């Protein structure tokens, strides 16, 4: 599998994509201040990291410097004491440098992990406060990417980018100072050669970047094939259409392309190493040449040990120079990641508690809509002048064509969205004045698309009330007409439901959802097309569970089927965002209006079909 374009790899050359070049992040004083604010709580640990970097950078160069002493005083000077002393000292310094490096790495990783921890928690908590509008209008993949990959990138920024800039800069400075202390002529020659080192790196890096982009696109193609054909639904489609060989051929072709790109990338790395091996030999050879001339022709004070030290220091300069030359790419990418994360942090919380939010001791579940208007987008009005009152213990049914605004009405009660005009009251209090947690804890919603977590039946039920007893679970499941099914399972309440409840049928999931809401014991029940898309048997079982609830609790029914709304105290007919008709079933049928049309085209057909079945 190809490495990502931002990684190191054999060439170390890193380049910005066309999009990154066209839209680089705007690095401002405010942005940098905000970035470093995450380091502030850990300044003591960061100070240790800085000290470790300085000491380790100096110590890492000491063996190269001590090599001159080993040669001049030990070998050339024929002093066994000096030879052993400097060798032992060199080994001790190397060991100490590595030991300090371990401490630095630990502190660096500790800081990065804690900053990542802070950012993840902060962003997750912030996104939990966002309104439903944010989640319906945002790309789910983008949200997850910012929560995972981008924050992981920030962690790498702290552990790699910041530390590398400091470490490489200090190493370079110390190496240059040490070289000029030995001999300014040879040091200058070495300094002139070092920039040439970057030329093949940049050239080879561009080649690798191109290959890597192609490999990444090919890798995406392979992943797409796997995602589409290895999922439950995808595999079923492949089998039903007899496309096994076709899909296998597609996968083989994509795999062959990937292999070719991987070979090209690998060989590009080989050729790069050939070029770099040659280029990196030029500097030392020139130092040997000029150093030899100085010793032989001018009887210079320069020694063989000095030349060896200069060559060793020059070699130690190659990596920091190359890393710093490419640091701009890492820096821009790091700032881009911070910018993307801060974009989410800066999104205002649309639905939040009022400063003086009210938390009543109890609420009766009554609902009132007064001159309510609402739109998801300014250019598209969804609800217009909605007025109705639901009294305690009563049931209102809301019907109408698809897209008329039925579900939107139910979404305004628990403040998933806020009204544009008018107000919605719950228990006689404007929902915007109620404490959000209190408001939502007193509203139970059973929707058409039941969502179950990937866990056991018990875990999904306890999500509504973690402290519920076994008897409470049994009671609500009996009321939801699902207990007999659960009791017949080998593991009962501890049966796994699968991802999104995949192991259960639609009717079973729906009844389990009703049981979960019953366990919550809210003051208001909202059934949003709870029996839609279900067979008659499943619908009857759910209806048997719903009927006792709507007879004894304050409830709202949003439904397509006649059987679910006949028990309502009042029926509201919504069309184009307005209440076009209202009344009881018999009165509305007699009107000969929208409800009559719905009854004739939808409800009556379903009723006749059921009668024939009986």
MIROMAR-416413 format. One line per 8 residues: their letters; for each residue x, y, z of C-alpha. Coordinates in steps of 0.5 Angstrom, whole numbers, plus 500, padded with zeros to 3 digits. Layout:
! residues N
a	X,Y,Z  ... $
***
This chain:
! residues 614
xxxxxxxx	500,500,500  503,507,498  505,512,504  501,518,504  504,524,501  506,528,507  510,522,510  518,521,510 $
xxxxxxxx	520,515,505  526,514,502  527,521,499  524,525,505  522,530,499  515,533,501  511,538,497  504,541,497 $
xxxxxxxx	498,539,493  495,544,488  490,545,493  494,547,499  499,551,494  492,555,492  489,555,499  495,556,504 $
xxxxxxxx	492,557,511  493,564,513  498,564,519  496,570,523  498,572,530  492,570,533  492,563,530  499,562,533 $
xxxxxxxx	497,565,540  491,560,540  495,554,537  500,555,543  495,556,548  494,549,548  501,548,550  501,553,556 $
xxxxxxxx	498,548,561  504,544,560  509,549,560  513,545,565  514,539,561  515,543,555  521,546,558  524,540,560 $
xxxxxxxx	523,538,552  527,544,550  532,543,555  533,536,553  533,538,545  539,543,547  543,538,551  541,532,546 $
xxxxxxxx	543,536,540  550,538,543  551,531,546  550,528,539  555,532,536  560,531,541  563,524,539  564,527,532 $
xxxxxxxx	568,532,535  572,527,540  574,523,534  579,528,532  582,527,539  582,520,538  586,520,532  591,526,534 $
xxxxxxxx	592,525,541  591,517,541  593,514,535  598,519,532  600,521,539  601,514,541  598,515,547  594,509,550 $
xxxxxxxx	591,513,556  588,518,551  586,513,546  582,509,551  580,516,555  577,519,549  573,513,546  570,511,553 $
xxxxxxxx	568,519,553  565,518,546  561,512,548  559,515,555  556,522,551  553,517,546  549,513,551  547,520,555 $
xxxxxxxx	545,523,549  541,517,547  538,517,554  536,524,554  533,523,547  528,518,551  526,523,556  525,528,551 $
xxxxxxxx	521,523,547  517,521,553  515,528,555  514,530,548  509,524,547  506,526,553  505,533,552  502,531,545 $
xxxxxxxx	497,526,547  495,530,553  493,536,548  490,531,543  486,529,549  484,536,551  482,538,543  478,531,542 $
xxxxxxxx	474,532,548  473,539,547  471,539,540  466,533,542  463,536,547  462,542,543  459,538,537  454,535,542 $
xxxxxxxx	452,542,543  450,543,536  443,544,533  440,538,529  441,543,523  449,542,523  448,535,523  443,535,517 $
xxxxxxxx	447,540,513  455,537,515  458,531,511  459,526,517  465,524,514  468,531,514  466,531,522  469,524,523 $
xxxxxxxx	476,526,519  476,533,523  475,529,530  480,523,528  485,525,522  486,532,523  487,532,531  492,526,530 $
xxxxxxxx	495,531,525  496,536,530  499,531,535  504,529,530  505,537,529  507,537,536  511,531,537  515,532,530 $
xxxxxxxx	514,539,527  516,543,533  521,538,536  524,537,529  525,545,528  528,546,535  533,540,534  535,541,527 $
xxxxxxxx	536,548,528  540,547,534  544,541,531  546,546,525  548,552,529  552,547,534  555,544,528  557,550,524 $
xxxxxxxx	560,553,530  564,547,531  567,547,524  569,554,524  573,553,531  577,548,527  578,551,520  574,557,517 $
xxxxxxxx	577,555,510  574,548,510  568,550,514  566,555,509  567,550,503  563,545,507  557,551,508  558,552,500 $
xxxxxxxx	557,544,498  551,543,503  545,547,499  547,543,493  545,537,497  538,540,497  537,540,489  537,532,488 $
xxxxxxxx	532,531,494  527,536,491  527,533,484  527,526,486  521,528,492  517,531,486  517,525,482  515,521,488 $
xxxxxxxx	510,526,490  507,525,483  507,517,484  504,517,491  498,522,489  497,516,483  498,511,488  493,514,493 $
xxxxxxxx	488,515,488  489,508,486  488,506,493  482,510,494  479,506,488  481,499,491  478,501,498  471,503,494 $
xxxxxxxx	471,496,491  472,493,498  467,498,501  462,497,496  462,489,495  464,487,502  458,490,505  452,486,507 $
xxxxxxxx	448,490,502  453,490,496  455,483,497  447,481,496  447,485,490  453,482,487  450,475,488  443,477,485 $
xxxxxxxx	446,480,479  451,474,478  457,479,478  462,476,482  467,475,476  466,482,474  467,485,481  473,480,481 $
xxxxxxxx	476,483,475  475,490,477  479,488,483  485,485,480  485,491,475  486,496,481  491,491,484  495,491,478 $
xxxxxxxx	495,498,477  497,499,485  503,494,484  506,498,478  505,504,482  509,501,488  514,498,484  515,505,481 $
xxxxxxxx	516,509,487  521,503,490  525,504,484  525,512,484  527,511,492  533,507,489  535,511,484  535,517,489 $
xxxxxxxx	539,513,494  545,512,488  544,520,487  545,522,494  550,517,495  554,521,490  552,528,492  554,527,499 $
xxxxxxxx	561,524,498  563,531,494  563,535,501  568,530,504  572,529,498  573,537,498  575,537,505  580,532,504 $
xxxxxxxx	583,535,498  583,542,501  585,540,508  591,535,505  593,541,501  593,546,507  597,540,511  602,538,505 $
xxxxxxxx	603,545,502  603,550,507  605,547,514  598,549,517  596,547,524  591,543,521  591,536,524  588,529,521 $
xxxxxxxx	584,529,527  581,536,525  580,534,518  576,528,520  572,532,525  570,537,520  568,531,515  564,528,521 $
xxxxxxxx	560,534,522  559,536,515  555,529,515  551,531,521  549,537,517  546,534,511  539,531,515  538,538,519 $
xxxxxxxx	539,542,512  534,537,508  529,537,514  529,545,515  528,546,507  522,541,507  519,544,514  515,549,510 $
xxxxxxxx	511,544,508  510,541,514  508,547,517  503,549,512  500,543,513  500,543,521  497,550,521  492,548,516 $
xxxxxxxx	490,542,520  489,547,526  485,552,522  480,546,520  479,544,527  478,551,530  473,552,524  469,547,528 $
xxxxxxxx	470,550,535  468,557,532  461,555,530  456,558,534  452,554,538  445,555,535  441,551,541  443,553,548 $
xxxxxxxx	440,554,555  438,561,556  442,564,562  436,564,567  433,557,564  427,554,568  427,547,571  420,546,574 $
xxxxxxxx	419,540,579  414,537,574  411,538,567  404,536,565  406,535,557  401,540,554  404,543,548  402,550,544 $
xxxxxxxx	404,552,538  402,560,537  403,563,530  409,559,529  414,560,522  420,556,521  425,555,515  431,551,514 $
xxxxxxxx	434,556,509  431,563,508  429,562,501  425,556,503  419,557,508  417,550,511  412,552,516  407,558,516 $
xxxxxxxx	403,561,522  402,554,525  397,554,531  394,549,535  394,546,543  395,539,545  392,539,552  394,534,558 $
xxxxxxxx	392,527,556  390,528,549  392,526,543  393,530,536  395,526,530  398,530,524  397,528,517  399,530,510 $
xxxxxxxx	403,529,504  410,528,504  415,534,505  409,538,508  412,539,515  409,534,519  416,532,522  418,539,523 $
xxxxxxxx	413,540,527  415,535,532  422,537,532  421,544,534  418,541,541  424,538,544  428,544,541  432,540,535 $
xxxxxxxx	431,547,532  428,554,534  422,557,531  423,563,526  417,567,529  412,565,534  413,560,540  412,553,542 $
xxxxxxxx	410,552,549  411,546,553  407,545,560  405,552,559  412,555,558  416,557,552  421,552,550  426,557,549 $
xxxxxxxx	426,558,557  426,551,559  432,548,561  434,543,555  436,537,559  429,538,563  425,539,556  428,533,552 $
xxxxxxxx	428,528,558  420,529,558  419,528,551  420,521,548  420,520,540  419,514,536  421,515,529  421,511,523 $
xxxxxxxx	428,510,522  429,507,529  437,507,531  440,502,536  447,502,538  451,496,537  451,492,543  446,488,547 $
xxxxxxxx	438,489,548  439,491,555  445,496,553  440,499,548  434,499,553  438,502,559  441,508,555  434,511,557 $
xxxxxxxx	435,510,564  442,507,566  439,505,573  433,501,571  432,494,574  431,488,571  423,488,573  423,495,570 $
xxxxxxxx	426,492,563  421,486,563  415,491,565  416,496,559  418,490,554  411,487,556  408,494,554  411,495,548 $
xxxxxxxx	409,488,546  416,485,545  418,481,551  415,475,549  420,475,543  426,477,548  424,471,552  425,466,547 $
xxxxxxxx	432,468,545  438,464,548  441,470,551  435,474,553  436,481,554  444,480,553  443,478,546  447,483,541 $
xxxxxxxx	443,487,536  448,488,531  450,494,528  444,499,527  440,493,530  441,489,523  440,482,527  433,485,528 $
xxxxxxxx	427,486,524  424,492,523  418,491,527  422,488,533  427,494,532  421,499,533  418,495,539  424,495,542 $
xxxxxxxx	425,503,541  418,504,544  420,500,550  426,504,551  422,511,551  417,508,556  423,506,560  424,514,560 $
xxxxxxxx	417,515,562  416,522,559  411,527,559  410,527,552  410,521,547  411,523,539  410,517,534  413,520,528 $
xxxxxxxx	411,515,523  412,509,527  409,504,523  411,506,516  414,501,512  412,495,516  408,489,514  401,489,517 $
xxxxxxxx	403,483,522  409,488,525  404,494,525  399,491,529  404,489,534  406,496,534  399,499,534  397,494,540 $
xxxxxxxx	403,497,544  402,504,542  394,504,543  395,504,551  400,509,551  396,514,547  390,513,551  393,514,558 $
xxxxxxxx	399,519,556  399,526,552  401,524,545  402,526,538  402,522,532  405,523,525  402,517,521  401,515,514 $
xxxxxxxx	396,509,516  389,510,518  389,505,523  394,509,527  390,516,527  383,514,529  384,514,536  386,521,536 $
xxxxxxxx	382,527,539  384,531,534  387,531,527  391,536,523  392,536,516  398,540,514  399,542,507  405,547,504 $
xxxxxxxx	407,548,511  400,550,514  394,547,517  389,546,512  384,542,515  383,540,523  378,536,526  376,529,527 $
xxxxxxxx	376,523,522  369,523,520  368,530,520  374,531,515  372,526,511  365,529,510  369,536,508  371,533,501 $
xxxxxxxx	378,536,502  385,534,503  384,529,508  378,526,504  383,525,498  388,522,503  383,518,505  381,515,498 $
xxxxxxxx	388,515,495  392,512,501  388,510,508  382,507,505  386,503,500  390,500,506  384,499,510  380,495,504 $
xxxxxx	387,491,503  387,489,510  379,487,510  380,483,504  386,480,508  382,478,514 $
***
